[in-house]
């Protein structure tokens, strides 16, 4: 119970429930079928002990949500290609089954004062709840004993928010950005001066910094009008060039895929295996679609670059059971990228329905050791905001001074998990890993390798 009481009382970005409810609230937890029973019972008891009138638990299935819809793509972490393979035509983000069913349930149960639901997509949930948006309190990510116990829940909120604000400020001062990674990524884009103020205003999302202007403008509150969105996003797309290489996405792992970009669009796909083949099929099927107002035909635009900021998240044993990599992408310095057009403007949705083309982003790629460099507009100097996965703002004297008022800065700001990648941060041949990462991940989770060192 002490841990449960702490989580219920502590304010944070992800996992903790402090300040999400009031005395005498009726609360709803939407917990998956694999939910750890002891964790759930402890949190429910702690919520009631803290003043909640009633705490109810239901599963996504109870709301009429299929397991595939709740995990976004279904399958399992050994089937990372499914996220790419299951891109569908005629589906707009507003059609997303889990958001619709959640809203319908909340509307059918007006006695519910607050709900904990999902593990990602905060902006989408808020947008599609409409008048009911205040009832979404935060994600439910206390599903396993690992999530209940990990130190991510204890990372001080004051430090966390200061780190994110400093990073947002740096991005708002930049004229150019470059992202590289030892797995092969080398991507560049420019930020016109007229775009910078609006970008900086929309960067801050908890543990999910919007590190690419078209992403920041797309996600709630963003730019809801399609013309405004394209006005500020198109100049950035026109300068986005390079390559992104990865062996994992939000759903799971796959043999290495390399995407080559020119003017913000996938032009060439390298790689072997089901993921690369699915990319090529998508390019063949949707690559020539002219979406309304977009500068060039294609569905495969670069739309996501998100940075996590908590140093205590890690890859857990539950990845095979959950079929999602949403925890490891929460570790500070990990970047995920995503592709595919999406916008909330009804005109966009009508086009998607009428033409039976995709209307949701997805197809993510994870970078574990990225270097994110920014060229300062006022000086022309390049700085490393992330250096091979390490958030350099953690070295900032203000951050370390604040951490020292709580404990040992080195301990508070250190990473609890660093993935072991052969040929990159451990002995071995990276090409062996790139051909099939799953055996290596299995060995890591069997504790054959040392992890956790910067």
Residue pairs with C-beta under 8 A, 6 or more apart in sequence:
1 42
1 45
1 46
3 42
3 148
3 149
4 39
4 42
4 43
4 45
4 46
4 148
5 46
5 49
5 50
6 153
6 154
7 15
7 16
7 17
7 18
7 43
7 46
7 142
7 148
7 153
8 16
8 17
8 18
8 43
8 46
8 47
8 49
8 50
9 18
9 50
10 16
10 17
10 18
10 153
10 154
10 157
11 18
11 19
11 157
12 18
12 153
12 155
12 157
12 160
13 157
13 160
13 206
13 207
13 310
14 138
14 139
14 141
14 152
14 206
14 207
14 310
14 330
15 139
15 141
15 142
15 147
15 152
15 153
16 153
17 43
17 47
17 116
17 137
17 138
20 114
20 116
20 137
20 138
21 27
21 47
21 50
21 51
21 52
21 113
21 114
21 137
22 51
22 113
23 51
23 52
24 51
24 52
24 53
25 51
25 52
25 53
25 113
25 114
26 52
26 53
26 54
26 55
26 56
26 111
26 112
26 113
26 114
27 47
27 52
27 54
27 55
27 56
27 112
27 113
27 114
27 115
27 116
27 137
28 55
28 56
28 57
28 58
28 106
28 109
28 112
28 114
28 115
28 116
28 117
29 40
29 43
29 44
29 55
29 56
29 57
29 58
29 115
29 116
29 140
30 57
30 58
30 59
30 60
30 63
30 102
30 115
30 116
30 117
30 118
30 140
31 40
31 57
31 58
31 59
31 140
31 143
32 59
32 60
32 70
32 143
32 322
33 59
33 60
33 61
33 67
34 143
34 144
34 318
34 321
34 322
35 57
35 59
35 143
36 143
36 144
36 145
36 148
38 145
39 142
39 143
39 144
39 145
39 147
39 148
40 57
40 142
42 148
43 142
44 55
44 57
47 55
48 54
48 55
58 105
60 66
60 67
60 69
60 70
60 98
60 101
61 67
63 101
63 102
63 104
63 105
64 101
64 104
65 97
65 98
65 101
65 102
66 97
67 74
68 74
69 96
69 97
69 98
70 98
71 251
71 322
71 323
71 324
72 83
72 250
72 251
72 324
72 362
73 82
73 83
73 86
73 250
73 251
73 362
74 82
74 86
74 323
75 82
75 251
75 252
75 323
76 252
76 320
76 323
77 251
77 252
77 253
77 319
77 320
77 322
77 323
77 324
77 325
77 441
78 252
78 253
78 320
78 438
79 251
79 252
79 323
80 248
80 249
80 251
80 252
80 253
80 254
80 275
81 254
81 273
81 274
81 275
81 277
81 278
82 251
82 252
83 249
83 250
83 251
83 252
83 362
83 363
83 364
84 249
84 275
84 278
84 279
84 282
84 362
84 363
85 274
85 278
87 282
87 286
87 340
87 358
87 362
87 363
88 358
89 286
89 352
89 355
89 356
89 357
89 358
90 352
90 353
90 355
90 356
90 357
90 359
91 352
91 358
91 359
91 360
92 342
92 348
92 349
92 352
92 353
92 359
92 360
93 124
93 342
93 344
93 359
93 360
93 361
94 128
94 344
94 349
95 359
96 124
96 128
96 360
98 118
99 121
99 124
99 125
99 128
99 129
100 128
102 115
102 117
102 118
102 125
102 129
103 128
103 129
103 130
103 132
106 112
106 115
106 129
106 132
106 135
107 132
112 135
113 135
114 135
114 136
114 137
115 135
115 136
115 137
116 137
116 138
116 139
116 140
117 125
117 136
117 139
117 140
118 125
118 139
118 140
119 139
119 140
119 141
119 324
119 326
120 139
120 250
120 326
122 139
122 205
122 206
122 208
123 205
123 219
123 220
123 221
123 222
124 219
124 220
125 133
125 136
126 133
126 136
126 220
127 133
127 220
127 344
129 135
129 136
141 147
141 326
141 327
142 148
143 318
143 322
144 316
144 318
144 322
146 316
146 317
146 318
147 316
147 318
147 327
150 312
150 313
150 314
150 316
150 416
151 312
151 416
152 310
152 312
152 313
152 314
152 330
152 416
154 312
155 310
155 311
155 312
155 412
156 403
156 406
156 412
158 402
159 399
159 402
159 403
159 406
159 412
159 413
160 207
160 309
160 310
162 398
162 399
162 402
163 309
163 391
163 393
163 394
163 399
164 204
164 206
164 209
164 309
165 204
166 393
166 396
166 398
166 399
167 203
167 209
167 307
167 309
167 385
167 391
167 393
168 200
168 203
168 204
168 209
169 200
170 374
170 383
170 385
170 393
171 177
171 199
171 200
171 203
171 209
171 211
171 374
171 385
172 196
172 197
172 199
172 200
172 203
173 196
173 374
173 376
173 377
173 378
174 191
174 196
174 374
174 375
174 376
174 377
175 190
175 191
175 193
175 196
175 375
175 376
175 377
176 188
176 189
176 190
176 191
176 374
176 375
177 188
177 189
177 190
177 191
177 211
177 372
177 373
177 374
177 375
178 186
178 187
178 188
178 372
178 373
178 382
179 185
179 186
179 187
179 188
179 305
179 335
179 367
179 370
179 371
179 372
179 373
180 186
180 187
180 370
180 371
180 373
181 245
181 367
181 368
181 369
181 370
181 371
182 369
182 388
182 421
182 424
182 430
183 245
183 246
183 247
183 256
183 367
183 368
183 369
183 421
183 424
183 430
183 434
184 243
184 245
184 256
184 258
185 242
185 243
185 244
185 245
185 246
185 367
185 370
186 242
186 243
187 240
187 241
187 242
187 243
187 244
187 261
187 302
188 239
188 240
188 241
188 242
189 212
189 236
189 239
189 240
189 241
189 264
190 235
190 236
190 239
191 199
191 213
191 236
192 235
192 236
193 377
194 232
195 213
195 232
195 235
195 236
196 377
198 213
198 216
198 217
198 223
198 232
199 210
199 213
199 216
199 217
202 210
202 216
202 217
202 219
202 221
202 222
203 209
203 210
203 211
203 216
204 210
205 219
205 306
207 308
207 309
207 310
207 330
208 306
208 307
208 308
209 306
209 307
209 308
209 309
210 216
210 219
210 305
210 306
211 305
211 306
211 307
211 335
211 372
212 236
212 302
212 303
212 304
212 305
213 232
213 233
213 236
214 229
214 233
214 236
214 237
214 264
214 301
214 302
214 303
215 303
215 304
215 305
215 306
215 338
216 222
217 223
217 229
217 232
217 233
218 229
218 233
218 303
218 342
218 343
218 361
220 344
222 229
223 229
223 232
224 344
224 345
225 345
226 292
226 293
226 343
226 345
226 347
226 348
227 293
229 343
229 345
230 293
230 294
230 295
234 294
234 295
236 264
237 263
237 264
237 265
237 295
237 301
237 302
238 263
238 264
238 295
239 263
239 264
240 261
240 263
240 264
240 302
241 261
241 262
241 263
242 260
242 261
243 258
243 259
243 260
243 261
244 258
244 259
244 261
244 337
244 365
244 367
245 256
245 257
245 258
245 259
245 365
246 256
246 257
246 337
246 365
246 366
246 367
247 253
247 254
247 255
247 256
247 257
247 433
247 434
247 437
248 254
248 325
248 365
248 366
248 437
249 275
249 325
249 336
249 363
249 364
249 365
249 366
250 324
250 325
250 326
250 329
250 336
250 362
250 364
250 366
251 323
251 324
251 325
252 319
252 323
252 324
252 325
253 437
253 438
253 441
254 273
254 274
254 275
254 276
254 437
255 271
255 272
255 273
255 275
255 276
255 434
255 435
255 436
255 437
256 271
256 434
256 435
257 269
257 270
257 271
257 273
257 275
257 276
257 279
257 365
258 269
258 270
258 271
259 266
259 268
259 269
259 270
259 279
259 339
259 365
260 266
260 267
260 268
260 269
260 270
261 267
261 302
263 295
263 296
264 301
264 302
265 296
265 298
265 300
265 301
265 302
266 279
266 283
266 287
266 298
266 300
266 302
266 339
269 276
269 279
269 280
269 283
270 276
271 279
279 363
282 299
282 300
282 363
283 300
286 298
286 299
286 300
286 357
286 358
287 297
287 298
287 299
287 300
288 297
288 298
289 297
289 298
289 299
289 355
289 357
290 296
290 297
291 297
291 299
291 341
291 348
291 351
291 357
292 347
292 348
292 351
294 301
294 341
299 340
299 341
299 357
299 358
300 339
300 340
301 339
301 340
301 341
302 337
302 339
303 338
303 339
303 340
303 341
303 342
303 361
304 336
304 337
304 338
304 339
304 361
304 364
305 335
305 336
305 337
306 335
306 336
306 337
306 338
307 333
307 334
307 335
307 372
307 386
308 329
308 330
308 331
308 332
308 333
308 334
308 335
308 336
309 332
309 391
310 330
310 331
310 332
311 331
311 332
311 333
311 391
311 394
311 413
311 414
311 415
311 416
312 331
312 415
312 416
313 327
313 328
313 330
313 331
313 332
313 416
313 417
314 327
314 328
314 331
314 416
314 417
314 452
315 325
315 327
315 328
315 417
315 419
315 441
315 444
315 445
316 327
317 445
318 327
319 325
319 327
319 328
319 441
319 445
325 366
328 334
328 366
328 417
328 419
329 336
329 366
331 415
331 416
331 417
332 391
332 394
332 415
333 370
333 386
333 389
333 390
333 391
333 415
334 366
334 367
334 368
334 370
334 389
335 366
335 367
335 370
335 372
335 386
336 364
336 365
336 366
336 367
337 364
337 365
337 367
338 361
338 362
338 363
338 364
338 365
339 361
339 362
339 363
339 364
340 358
340 360
340 361
340 362
340 363
341 348
341 358
341 359
341 361
342 348
342 359
342 360
342 361
348 359
349 359
351 357
351 359
352 358
352 359
353 359
368 389
368 418
368 419
368 421
369 388
369 389
369 421
369 424
369 425
370 386
370 388
370 389
371 384
371 386
371 387
371 388
372 384
372 385
372 386
373 382
373 383
373 384
373 385
374 382
374 383
374 385
375 381
375 382
376 382
376 383
383 392
384 392
385 391
385 392
385 393
386 392
389 418
390 415
390 454
393 399
394 400
394 413
399 409
399 413
400 409
400 413
403 409
403 412
403 413
406 412
414 454
415 452
415 453
415 454
416 452
417 451
417 452
418 425
418 451
418 452
418 453
418 454
419 444
419 451
420 426
420 440
420 444
420 449
420 450
420 451
421 430
421 433
421 440
422 428
422 429
422 430
422 432
422 433
422 440
423 429
423 430
423 431
423 433
424 430
426 449
432 440
433 440
443 449
444 451
